[in-house]
Amino acid sequence: MMSSSFNIYRVGISFVMMCIFYKSAVDSLSELSPQKYFSTLQPGKASLAYFCQADSPRTSIFLEELNEAVKPLQDFGISVAKVNCVKEETSRYCGKEKDLMKVYLFRGNILLREFPTDTLFDVNAIIAHVLFALLFNEVKYITTLEYLQNIENSLKGKANIAFSYVRAIGTPEHRAVMEAAFVYGTTYQFVLTTEIALLESIGTEAIENAHFYFFHCKQVLDLTQQCRRTLMEQPLATLNIHRFIKTMEAPLLTEVAEDPQQVSTVHLQLGLPLVFIVSQQATHEADRRTAEWVAWRLLGKAGVLLLLRDSLEVDIPQHANVVFRRAEEGAPVEFLVLHDTELIISRVEGNTHIEEMQEDEDEDVQSPDMDIQDDEVAETVYRHRKTQLPLELTVELTEETFNATVVASDSIVLFYAGWQAVSMAFLQSYIDLAIKLKGTSTMLLTRVNCADWSDLCTKQNVTEFPVVKMYKEGKHPVSYAGMLGTEDLLKFILLNRISCPVNITSVQEAEEYLSGELYKDLIPYSSMSVLGLFSPNMTTAKEDFTKAGNYLRGCVITGIYSEEDVLILSNKYGATLPALLLARHKEGKVESVPFANSRVQDIVQIVTNALLETFPEITVENLPVYLRLQKPLLILFSDGSINPQYTKAILTLVKEKHLDSLTPCWLNLNFTCSGMETSSSCL
C-alpha cells in the first residue's frame, strides 16, 4: 500500500470509450483517426478516446457528460480525444458493433479493463470509475466488518486509514473519495464501502449520508487496542476531504510561548479557529493532559495549543485559562475563564462558522432520498445494500489457496470485483445458488475477489467481471456463458454432472435417452436432448460433433451413437446420416436434422437455435438471445398470460412460413415495472 504499485504520474493509461450512437464534433475534444490516435500512445501518457462511427445517430447527453469530464481528467494527466471511425474500419474498436458500447481501459497500448458505457452515466461516474480502476491498490473495497478489522490490524503501528462510506459507486461522493485517494493514496490506506450495515457497526448514528473517517492506526503499538477514529463532519467533497486530512496531518498538540495573535498554524489557513490552553510550570503536566484530551475532541474542528504563560513576553489576564482565536482576519483574541473542558468544546462548536467547501459540479447533487444511480444494476445493489449475505456458504480463495483447492476438489469459482455493481448483484445470485445446493452437491462453490487478487485473476485469464468457471481434475476449466441468474447457473452446474457428449452403446439405451428416462432427473433443466447419429466410419463428423458437445456442456444434454446398427434409429426417425436427433421432452417429439459437411460452429448454431422457443415470452433474461438472431421482433402485448387462441394463430403463421423474416414473441406488460411504459411508448 505505502509503496504503490501504480503511480499515475508515471504510468500511462489509455481509457478507450466505444460508441455507436454519436455523430458530432465537440470543440474541446481533439479529433483523430484510429491510426493516428494509436500512434500517439506512449508509456507515461494517459489518454481517453471516444470512438464513433461516422454515420451513427447522436447521443448528446452522454457526450455532454464526457465533455464535462475532459478538464478534470486532464488535471489527472489523462488527455481526451475523439476518434473518428470510417464505415469500412475493421479493427476491434471500430469494426465490431457489440464492442462499441463498452469502455476500454489501457495502460499504454495494453488493455487493462473494460466497462459497459451505461455505468458511466454522468461526469462524476466517469471520473470515479476511471480513478477507481487506476487506484487499484490504493483503495480497498470492502463489504464486511471482519475485512475492515483485518486491514486495521495489519496497519497498526505502520500507517493510518482513510475510511469512507458512499451510497453507491459512481456518485459525486465516490468521485470525491477517489480524487482524494489520487493525492493521498500512497500516504494512507484508503478503504471504501457501500455497505450501510458496516457503517452502523462502527457506531455512526446519522447513516443517511456519505461519511469519511480517519483511523489513527500508525501510533497504535498494542494489537489489542482499537485505532482512534475521527469523523469528518463536513459534507463529503474533495476540498473538504483535503482540508480534513491536512488537519489530521498537523500535530495533535503544539507548545508555544509567543503572542497568540502572532501564532500561525495550518488550521487558520483552513478556516479553523485556535484554542490555547494556558499553562504554567507548576501545573504543566496536568495542563498538557487536559490539552491533549481537548485536542482529540476538537480534532478536525480546531487547532489546540499549549500556551506557556511563564515564558510569554506579553501579558495575559491573570485568571484567563483559555485563549480563543477565530480564523477571520483581524478578529480579536478572546481571553476566557472556563473551568470545564466541555465548555471549551461547546465554545468551539458554537463559534465555528465555516463555509462548506463544495465542488462546482456538486451544486446539482440530489438529496439522499432521491435516486442517485442511472445504471439500474448499480441502483439495485445500492437499494439492497443492507442485506447481509451468508458468504460463509462459499469458500473465499486467495492466491495462496487457489491452486490447492481446485486440484483437491471439483470446484465452481466466481471471479468478481467488489467495486463493480454487476459483480455485487451476481454475488447475491451466487449465494442463492449455494443455499439451493447446500448439502446436495459434490461441487465446491468458491469465490475470488479480483479487487484483492488481481494477479490471480489475470493468471486465470479473467479480464472482465463477473466470470464463473468450473474446474474438474484433469480437464480444462469450463467458462459459464449463460445469464447472470441463480436458475441459469444451477442448470449449468447440474448439466455438467455428466460428461457430454454421452457415449450411447445400444439402440435400447438410445431410446431411453431420447425419451428422457436415462437422465430424467436432469430433464427439468434441459427441455431438449440431442443425439448425434453416425456410421462407424464417419470419423471427422464424429470429432466435430464431440467438440460441439463439449462446447455446449452445461447448456444442453448431448449424446453420440455410432454402432453398426445405427440404421435402425436413422430409419425410424427418417434421418440421413450424419444427423442430429432433437428430442423435445415437453412436446414428446423427436426431430431429425441432417448436418453433412457442417463444421463445429455450424453444429453449435443448429442446436442453439433449436433450443429457442417458437413463440417465446420476452423477458429481461432472454431478450439478448433473441436479439442475436438479428431479426425484427414481432411483439404481441399482453396484460397477463397469453390467450391460447392467439398462440394458435401465431404458430399457424409460423408453420406456414409467413413469419420467417421475423421473430414472433409476446410481452407481459404486468410482469415488469417498465411494462406499461413500454406499451405507452409503442402503442
HELIX and SHEET records of a PDB file:
HELIX    1   1 PRO A   34  THR A   40  1                                   7    
HELIX    2   2 SER A   60  ASP A   75  1                                  16    
HELIX    3   3 ARG A   92  GLY A   95  1                                   4    
HELIX    4   4 GLU A   97  ASP A   99  5                                   3    
HELIX    5   5 THR A  117  THR A  119  5                                   3    
HELIX    6   6 VAL A  123  LEU A  134  1                                  12    
HELIX    7   7 LEU A  145  LEU A  155  1                                  11    
HELIX    8   8 PRO A  172  TYR A  184  1                                  13    
HELIX    9   9 ILE A  196  SER A  201  1                                   6    
HELIX   10  10 THR A  238  GLU A  249  1                                  12    
HELIX   11  11 VAL A  266  GLN A  269  1                                   4    
HELIX   12  12 GLN A  281  THR A  283  5                                   3    
HELIX   13  13 HIS A  284  ARG A  297  1                                  14    
HELIX   14  14 ARG A  309  SER A  311  5                                   3    
HELIX   15  15 THR A  341  ASN A  351  1                                  11    
HELIX   16  16 ASP A  360  ASP A  362  5                                   3    
HELIX   17  17 GLU A  376  ARG A  383  1                                   8    
HELIX   18  18 LEU A  391  LEU A  393  5                                   3    
HELIX   19  19 PHE A  402  ALA A  408  1                                   7    
HELIX   20  20 ALA A  421  LEU A  437  1                                  17    
HELIX   21  21 SER A  454  LYS A  459  1                                   6    
HELIX   22  22 THR A  486  LEU A  495  1                                  10    
HELIX   23  23 VAL A  507  SER A  515  1                                   9    
HELIX   24  24 ILE A  523  TYR A  525  5                                   3    
HELIX   25  25 THR A  539  TYR A  551  1                                  13    
HELIX   26  26 VAL A  566  LYS A  572  1                                   7    
HELIX   27  27 VAL A  600  LEU A  611  1                                  12    
HELIX   28  28 LEU A  623  LEU A  627  1                                   5    
HELIX   29  29 PRO A  644  LYS A  655  1                                  12    
HELIX   30  30 GLY A  675  CYS A  682  1                                   8    
SHEET    1   A 6 SER A  30  LEU A  32  0                                        
SHEET    2   A 6 ILE A  78  CYS A  85  1                                        
SHEET    3   A 6 ALA A  46  GLN A  53  1                                        
SHEET    4   A 6 ILE A  13  CYS A  19  1                                        
SHEET    5   A 6 LYS A 102  ARG A 107 -1                                        
SHEET    6   A 6 ILE A 110  PRO A 116 -1                                        
SHEET    1   B 5 VAL A 139  TYR A 141  0                                        
SHEET    2   B 5 GLN A 189  THR A 193  1                                        
SHEET    3   B 5 ILE A 161  TYR A 165  1                                        
SHEET    4   B 5 HIS A 211  HIS A 216 -1                                        
SHEET    5   B 5 ARG A 228  LEU A 231 -1                                        
SHEET    1   C 5 THR A 254  VAL A 256  0                                        
SHEET    2   C 5 GLY A 303  LEU A 308  1                                        
SHEET    3   C 5 LEU A 274  SER A 279  1                                        
SHEET    4   C 5 VAL A 322  ARG A 325 -1                                        
SHEET    5   C 5 GLU A 334  LEU A 336 -1                                        
SHEET    1   D 5 VAL A 395  GLU A 396  0                                        
SHEET    2   D 5 LEU A 444  ASN A 449  1                                        
SHEET    3   D 5 SER A 411  TYR A 416  1                                        
SHEET    4   D 5 VAL A 467  TYR A 471 -1                                        
SHEET    5   D 5 VAL A 478  SER A 479 -1                                        
SHEET    1   E 5 VAL A 502  ILE A 504  0                                        
SHEET    2   E 5 ILE A 557  TYR A 561  1                                        
SHEET    3   E 5 MET A 528  LEU A 533  1                                        
SHEET    4   E 5 ALA A 579  ARG A 584 -1                                        
SHEET    5   E 5 LYS A 589  PRO A 594 -1                                        
SHEET    1   F 2 LEU A 633  SER A 638  0                                        
SHEET    2   F 2 THR A 663  ASN A 668  1                                        
END                                                                             
